[in-house]
Amino acid sequence: MASHIVGYPRMGPKRELKFALESFWDNKSSAEDLQKVAADLRSSIWQQMAAAGIKYIPSNTFSYYDQVLDATSMLGAVPPRYGWNGGEIGFDTYFSMARGNASVPAMEMTKWFDTNYHFIVPELGPDVNFSYASHKAVDEYKEAKALGVDTIPVLIGPVSYLLLSKPAKGVEKTFSLLSLLPKILPIYKEVIAELKAAGALWVQFDEPTLVLDLDSHQLQAFTAAYAELETTLSGLNVLIETYFADLTAEAYKTLTELKGVTAYGLDLVRGTQTIDLIKSNFPKGKYLFAGVVDGRNIWANDLASSLSTLQALEAVVGKDKLVVSTSCSLLHTAVDLVNETKLDDEIKSWLAFAAQKVVEVNALAKALAGQKDEAFFTANASAQASRKSSPRVTNEAVQKAAAALKGSDHRRATNVTARLDAQQKKLNLPVLPTTTIGSFPQTLELRRVRREYKANKISEDDYVKAIKEEIKKVVDLQEELDIDVLVHGEPELKLCREMIWLSTLASNYLVLLSLLTDGCNLMGLAASSHQSSTVMLAAPNQ
């Protein structure tokens, strides 16, 4: 039985890429230094998955910043303001699009579906001259192959790329982005041809927009795109990967009727109703990459439950056509539980980060093949039972209160107009109030204090005093700038991709705040205190 990973975190188990990027951006290291760190991370990831027994290992899921920006680079869709004159896109242009530079702002950043990850939104219009401007996908496939690892190159699918884009400045908002499909498909054909020439046997197209509520015209774009690519894809096994939600019946029908497609990757964690569609009508002879290991949280998989789901699907799809996979890329979880040295054994038994989820995927695949690791499954069942019954996560008073909630408890007693009036009387805000996203920069002094506190070089009282001083500074600054809705700057929070465990003594249970997204940004909720828009003052994506 085969196993597959949709994608993997790229920051490194100890945030090696983050530190290398910051050093490069600060002109403290060279492009070659950054590339060396990146190559070492990629090599480690591929070899780790190969050692774990994963058959279908992804490549081109690594990114210096964002996978959609990588697709924009591949297509040469660089907005004119960055002064790119053609050729292979280098770091200067790439990072200018991502972060802006002294002369021009960055491209827009928005949420990747309903995750905490943010992607760089392509800016497109009828006058964009697309060209094959980044050979990253082919280069990384060759890089893995030279290490003895045969991978599945992963590309953002052409239709999802366009549906996730926006009209460029000056282009009518009504402009049909899908009308650009005939212009970008020739570049996809070039990439596919190069991958075939390099020896690739599979290619994975991520088409996550298939889970959205699409109209018939949008669904037809998928049909047209893959019909156009069919001849070029001949000789390759083609996997179309979707994730984050159920497919509608119409989208499922569109997906399973695409020309030249060998396999379908489906999220069966958040897409539980999709299982019914599979059972009712799955194309004969096609592969199902069943995403049963959750790629979006840090909890250990319920192996017994997942195995039961897989066995039911095996009867529909066929033993040789079922591949065990993650529900989505593991980009959205932490890297390796082995680095969490301060957690006790009970809590650690409940958790699985990316490295552990790779092991879970392979364990399920082996169990399906009749090679079940009884000890591993027994330990998992024990951990599942422990988590369900532990007083650290189970509070009878809270359970009773939750069970007693009525539908009306989820609705406010007053209407929005009354609340806005009361709010305005209290806050006396202008028509267009200003605030910030919430997190102020982590200053060198603040980082020094945190390091010293973690190393037990200063007391908790000294640490709290420093935090309060920093809060006063940012509040004073906002008042000086006449900001309307103030924030405290969140100096007590660490940067992204760290785990914050809060032991709540009053209720005697554990609350987990997971700030795990690889490549994520420090995001807060802007306090929009008026019916009109609140001006947001945001820092570039870092």
C-alpha positions in Angstrom: 0.0 0.0 0.0 1.4 3.4 -1.0 1.7 6.6 1.0 1.9 10.3 0.0 2.5 13.7 1.6 0.8 16.7 0.0 3.5 19.1 1.2 5.9 19.8 4.1 7.0 22.8 6.2 9.9 24.7 4.7 11.1 26.8 7.6 13.1 24.0 9.2 12.9 22.3 12.6 14.8 25.2 14.2 13.5 27.9 11.9 16.7 27.8 9.8 15.2 29.3 6.8 13.7 32.2 8.8 17.1 33.1 10.2 18.8 32.7 6.8 16.2 35.0 5.2 16.5 37.7 7.8 20.3 37.6 7.6 20.1 37.9 3.8 17.6 40.7 3.9 19.8 42.6 6.4 22.8 42.2 4.0 24.6 40.1 6.6 24.9 37.1 4.3 25.0 36.3 0.6 22.6 34.8 -1.9 24.8 31.7 -2.0 24.6 31.4 1.8 20.8 31.5 1.6 20.7 29.0 -1.2 22.9 26.7 0.8 20.5 26.7 3.8 17.6 26.1 1.5 19.3 23.2 -0.3 20.2 21.6 3.0 16.6 21.9 4.2 15.2 20.4 1.0 17.7 17.5 1.1 16.8 16.8 4.7 13.1 16.8 4.1 13.2 14.5 1.1 15.6 12.0 2.7 13.5 12.1 5.9 10.3 11.1 4.0 12.2 8.5 2.0 13.6 7.0 5.2 10.0 6.9 6.7 8.9 4.8 3.7 6.8 7.4 1.9 6.4 6.4 -1.8 5.1 9.6 -3.3 7.3 12.4 -2.0 6.6 16.0 -3.2 9.1 18.4 -4.6 8.6 22.1 -5.4 6.7 22.6 -2.1 9.7 24.4 -0.7 9.5 28.2 -1.1 11.6 31.2 0.0 8.4 33.1 0.6 5.1 31.8 -0.9 4.1 29.0 -3.3 1.7 31.3 -5.2 4.4 33.9 -5.7 6.5 31.0 -7.0 3.8 30.3 -9.6 3.7 34.0 -10.5 7.5 33.8 -11.0 7.2 30.7 -13.1 4.7 32.5 -15.4 6.7 35.7 -15.5 3.6 37.7 -14.3 5.7 40.4 -12.7 3.9 43.7 -12.3 5.6 46.5 -14.3 6.5 48.6 -11.2 9.2 46.1 -10.3 11.2 46.9 -13.4 11.8 43.3 -14.4 13.1 43.1 -18.0 12.8 39.4 -18.6 15.1 36.4 -18.0 15.2 34.1 -15.0 13.6 35.9 -12.0 16.2 36.4 -9.2 16.0 37.3 -5.5 15.8 41.0 -6.1 12.6 40.9 -8.2 11.2 38.0 -6.2 11.6 39.6 -2.8 10.5 43.0 -4.1 7.2 41.5 -5.1 6.9 39.8 -1.7 8.1 42.7 0.6 8.4 45.8 -1.5 11.5 47.9 -1.7 12.6 51.5 -1.2 10.7 52.6 -4.3 7.6 50.5 -4.6 5.2 48.6 -2.3 4.8 44.8 -2.1 2.0 43.0 -3.8 -1.2 42.4 -1.8 -1.2 39.6 0.7 -4.3 37.7 1.7 -5.4 34.6 3.6 -4.9 31.2 2.0 -8.5 30.0 2.2 -9.4 29.7 5.9 -5.9 29.1 7.2 -3.5 31.5 9.0 -1.1 31.2 6.0 -1.1 34.2 3.7 -0.2 34.3 0.0 0.9 36.9 -2.4 -2.1 37.8 -4.7 -1.2 37.8 -8.5 -2.0 41.1 -10.3 -3.2 40.3 -13.8 -4.8 41.9 -16.8 -5.2 41.5 -20.5 -1.7 43.1 -21.2 0.4 40.8 -19.1 3.1 39.1 -21.2 3.5 35.7 -19.6 6.8 33.9 -20.1 8.6 30.9 -18.5 10.7 32.9 -16.0 11.4 30.5 -13.2 12.6 26.9 -13.6 12.3 26.2 -9.9 10.0 23.2 -10.3 12.3 21.4 -12.7 15.4 22.4 -10.9 14.2 21.0 -7.6 13.0 17.8 -9.2 16.5 17.3 -10.6 18.0 18.2 -7.3 16.0 15.5 -5.5 16.7 13.0 -8.2 20.5 13.6 -7.8 20.1 12.7 -4.2 18.5 9.4 -5.1 14.9 10.5 -4.3 12.3 10.4 -7.1 9.6 13.0 -6.3 6.3 14.2 -7.5 6.8 17.8 -8.7 3.9 20.0 -7.4 2.5 23.0 -9.3 -0.3 25.4 -8.4 -3.0 24.4 -10.9 -3.6 26.9 -13.8 -7.3 27.4 -12.9 -6.8 27.9 -9.2 -3.9 30.3 -10.0 -6.3 32.5 -12.0 -9.2 32.2 -9.6 -6.9 33.3 -6.7 -5.6 36.3 -8.7 -7.1 39.9 -8.9 -7.3 42.5 -11.7 -4.2 44.7 -11.7 -4.4 48.4 -11.0 -6.1 50.1 -13.9 -7.8 46.9 -15.1 -11.6 46.8 -14.9 -12.8 44.9 -11.9 -15.2 43.0 -14.2 -12.2 41.7 -16.2 -12.5 37.9 -16.5 -9.3 36.4 -15.1 -10.2 33.1 -16.6 -9.9 34.6 -20.0 -6.1 34.4 -19.5 -6.2 30.6 -19.4 -5.0 30.3 -23.1 -2.1 32.6 -22.3 -0.7 30.7 -19.3 -1.3 27.1 -20.5 1.6 27.3 -23.0 4.0 27.9 -20.1 2.5 25.0 -18.1 3.2 22.9 -21.2 6.8 24.0 -21.2 7.2 23.1 -17.6 5.6 19.7 -18.1 7.7 18.9 -21.1 10.9 19.7 -19.1 9.7 17.6 -16.2 9.1 14.7 -18.5 12.5 15.1 -20.1 14.1 15.1 -16.6 12.4 11.7 -15.9 9.4 12.7 -13.8 6.8 9.9 -13.7 4.1 11.9 -11.8 3.1 15.5 -11.5 0.8 17.0 -8.9 -1.5 20.0 -9.7 -2.9 21.7 -6.6 -6.4 22.9 -7.5 -7.8 23.9 -4.0 -10.4 26.3 -5.5 -12.4 23.2 -6.5 -13.8 23.2 -2.9 -15.2 26.7 -3.4 -18.8 27.4 -4.5 -18.0 27.7 -8.2 -20.4 28.5 -11.0 -20.7 26.4 -14.2 -18.4 28.8 -16.1 -15.7 28.4 -13.5 -16.0 24.6 -13.4 -15.9 24.5 -17.2 -12.5 26.2 -17.0 -11.1 23.1 -15.3 -12.5 20.9 -18.0 -11.0 23.2 -20.8 -7.6 23.5 -19.1 -6.9 19.9 -18.6 -8.3 19.0 -22.1 -5.8 21.4 -23.5 -3.0 19.9 -21.4 -3.9 16.3 -22.1 -1.5 15.7 -25.0 1.4 17.3 -23.2 0.6 15.3 -20.0 0.6 12.0 -22.0 3.0 9.6 -20.5 2.8 11.2 -17.0 0.7 10.1 -14.1 -1.4 13.2 -13.1 -2.6 13.9 -9.6 -5.1 16.7 -9.0 -5.0 17.7 -5.3 -7.8 19.5 -3.5 -8.1 20.3 0.2 -9.7 22.3 3.1 -13.4 21.3 2.5 -15.9 19.1 0.8 -16.4 19.1 -2.9 -19.9 19.8 -4.2 -21.4 17.1 -6.3 -20.9 19.3 -9.4 -17.2 19.9 -8.6 -16.7 16.2 -7.9 -18.2 15.4 -11.2 -16.0 17.9 -13.0 -12.9 16.7 -11.2 -13.5 13.0 -11.9 -14.2 13.7 -15.6 -11.0 15.7 -16.3 -9.0 14.5 -19.3 -5.6 12.9 -18.7 -5.9 12.7 -14.9 -4.7 9.5 -13.1 -5.5 10.3 -9.5 -7.5 12.5 -7.2 -6.3 13.8 -3.8 -9.1 14.6 -1.5 -9.3 16.1 2.0 -11.2 13.5 4.0 -10.7 15.3 7.3 -12.6 18.5 6.5 -14.3 16.9 3.5 -16.2 14.2 5.3 -19.2 14.4 2.9 -16.9 13.8 0.0 -16.6 10.2 1.2 -20.2 9.6 0.2 -19.5 10.9 -3.3 -16.5 8.5 -3.5 -18.6 5.6 -2.4 -21.5 6.4 -4.8 -19.4 7.0 -7.9 -15.6 6.6 -8.2 -14.0 6.3 -11.6 -12.8 2.8 -12.3 -9.1 2.4 -12.7 -8.2 5.8 -11.0 -6.2 6.3 -7.9 -7.6 7.9 -4.7 -5.1 9.8 -2.6 -7.0 9.7 0.6 -6.2 12.6 2.9 -7.0 11.0 6.3 -4.1 12.5 8.4 -4.9 16.1 9.4 -2.4 18.5 8.0 -3.9 21.5 9.9 -3.5 20.7 13.5 -1.0 19.3 16.0 -3.0 16.4 17.4 -2.0 12.8 16.9 -4.2 11.0 14.4 -6.8 8.5 15.6 -5.2 5.6 13.8 -7.9 3.1 14.4 -10.6 5.5 13.1 -8.5 6.4 10.0 -7.8 2.7 9.3 -11.5 2.0 9.4 -12.2 4.8 6.9 -9.4 3.5 4.6 -10.7 0.0 4.7 -14.2 1.1 3.7 -12.6 3.1 0.8 -10.4 0.2 -0.2 -13.6 -1.8 -1.0 -14.7 0.9 -3.4 -11.5 2.0 -5.0 -9.5 -1.2 -5.0 -6.5 -2.2 -2.9 -3.9 -1.2 -5.5 -5.5 2.1 -6.2 -5.7 3.5 -2.7 -2.9 5.8 -1.4 -2.8 7.0 2.2 -2.1 10.8 2.3 -2.4 13.9 4.4 -5.5 16.1 4.2 -3.4 19.0 2.9 0.1 20.2 3.0 1.8 19.9 6.4 2.9 23.5 5.9 0.2 24.4 8.4 1.6 22.6 11.4 4.8 22.6 13.4 7.9 20.7 12.2 9.0 18.1 14.7 7.8 17.2 18.2 11.3 16.1 19.1 12.3 19.7 19.7 9.6 20.2 22.3 11.8 19.3 25.3 9.7 21.0 28.0 6.5 19.1 27.5 5.7 16.2 29.7 5.2 12.7 28.3 1.4 12.7 28.6 1.0 15.9 26.5 3.6 14.8 24.0 1.7 11.5 23.5 -1.3 13.5 22.3 0.6 15.4 19.7 2.0 14.9 16.2 3.8 17.6 14.2 4.8 17.3 10.6 7.6 14.7 11.2 5.3 12.5 13.3 2.4 12.8 10.7 4.7 11.4 8.1 5.2 8.4 10.3 1.4 8.1 10.9 0.8 8.1 7.1 3.2 5.3 6.5 1.9 3.3 9.5 -1.6 3.5 8.1 -0.3 2.4 4.6 1.6 -0.5 6.1 -1.5 -1.6 8.2 -3.6 -1.6 5.0 -1.0 -3.8 3.4 -1.2 -6.3 6.3 1.9 -5.1 8.1 0.2 -3.4 11.0 2.6 -2.2 13.8 0.5 -3.4 16.7 2.7 -1.7 19.3 2.4 1.7 17.5 -1.4 1.4 17.1 -1.8 0.3 20.8 0.3 3.3 22.0 -1.8 5.6 19.8 -5.1 4.2 21.1 -3.8 4.7 24.7 -2.9 8.3 23.9 -6.3 9.0 22.4 -8.0 7.6 25.5 -5.8 9.6 27.7 -6.5 12.9 25.9 -10.3 12.3 26.1 -10.3 11.5 29.8 -7.5 13.7 31.2 -8.6 16.4 33.7 -6.2 18.7 31.9 -8.6 18.9 28.9 -11.9 17.6 30.5 -13.8 19.9 32.8 -17.2 18.6 33.9 -18.5 22.1 34.8 -17.5 23.4 31.3 -19.1 20.4 29.6 -22.4 21.0 31.5 -22.4 24.7 30.7 -21.8 24.0 27.0 -24.5 21.4 26.9 -26.9 23.8 28.5 -26.4 26.4 25.8 -29.5 27.4 23.7 -29.6 28.7 20.2 -30.5 32.1 21.6 -27.3 32.2 23.6 -25.3 32.6 20.4 -27.1 35.8 19.5 -26.8 39.2 21.1 -29.7 40.6 22.9 -29.5 44.0 21.2 -29.4 44.7 17.5 -26.3 46.0 15.7 -27.6 49.6 15.4 -28.1 49.9 19.2 -24.6 48.4 19.8 -23.0 50.9 17.4 -24.8 53.8 19.0 -23.6 52.7 22.5 -20.1 52.2 21.1 -20.0 55.6 19.5 -21.2 57.3 22.7 -18.5 55.5 24.7 -15.6 55.9 22.2 -16.6 59.0 20.2 -14.7 57.8 17.1 -14.4 59.7 13.8 -16.1 58.5 10.6 -12.9 56.7 9.6 -11.2 55.5 12.7 -7.5 54.3 12.6 -5.9 51.4 14.3 -3.1 48.9 13.7 -3.0 45.2 13.1 -2.0 44.7 16.7 1.6 43.4 16.8 4.4 46.0 17.0 7.9 45.0 15.9 10.0 42.9 18.3 12.8 45.3 19.1 16.4 44.1 19.7 16.0 45.2 23.4 12.8 43.2 23.8 14.5 40.1 22.2 17.4 40.5 24.5 15.1 40.6 27.6 13.3 37.5 26.4 16.5 35.6 25.8 17.8 36.5 29.3 14.5 35.5 30.9 14.5 32.1 29.1 18.1 31.6 30.2 17.2 32.5 33.9 19.5 35.5 33.8 16.8 37.9 34.9 13.8 37.4 37.2 10.1 37.2 36.3 9.6 40.5 38.0 12.3 42.1 35.8 10.8 40.5 32.7 7.3 41.8 33.5 8.7 45.2 34.2 10.4 45.3 30.8 7.1 44.2 29.1 5.1 46.9 30.8 7.7 49.5 29.8 7.4 48.3 26.2 3.6 48.5 26.3 3.8 52.1 27.6 6.2 53.0 24.7 3.8 51.7 22.0 0.8 53.3 23.7 2.5 56.6 24.0 3.6 56.4 20.3 0.0 55.7 19.2 -1.3 58.6 21.2 1.4 60.9 19.8 0.3 59.8 16.3 -3.3 60.4 17.2 -4.4 56.8 16.5 -8.0 56.3 17.4 -8.2 52.7 18.6 -5.1 51.8 20.6 -3.4 48.4 21.0 -0.8 47.3 23.5 1.5 45.9 20.8 1.6 42.3 22.0 5.2 42.5 23.3 4.6 39.4 25.5 3.9 37.2 22.4 6.7 35.4 20.6 7.1 35.5 16.9 5.2 33.1 14.6 5.7 29.3 14.5 6.0 28.8 18.2 3.7 27.0 20.6 2.2 28.9 23.6 0.9 26.6 26.3 -1.2 28.3 29.0 -2.1 26.3 32.1 -5.4 27.6 33.4 -5.5 26.7 37.1 -9.0 27.9 37.7 -10.6 25.4 35.3 -7.7 22.9 35.5 -7.4 22.2 31.8 -4.9 23.0 29.1 -5.5 25.6 26.5 -3.4 25.3 23.4 -2.7 28.3 21.3 -1.1 27.2 18.1 0.8 29.8 16.1 2.2 27.3 13.7 1.8 28.5 10.1 5.0 28.2 8.2 5.5 31.5 6.5 2.6 33.1 8.4 2.5 36.6 9.6 1.8 38.1 13.0 -1.9 38.8 12.6 -4.3 40.4 15.0 -7.9 41.4 14.7 -8.4 45.1 14.0 -11.0 46.7 16.3 -13.4 48.1 13.8 -15.5 50.2 16.1 -17.7 51.9 13.6 -19.9 50.9 10.7 -17.5 52.5 8.3 -14.1 50.9 7.4 -11.2 51.0 9.8 -7.9 52.1 8.3 -5.3 49.3 8.8 -1.6 50.1 9.2 0.2 46.8 8.2 3.8 45.8 8.0 5.1 43.7 5.1 4.9 40.0 5.2 7.9 38.5 7.1 
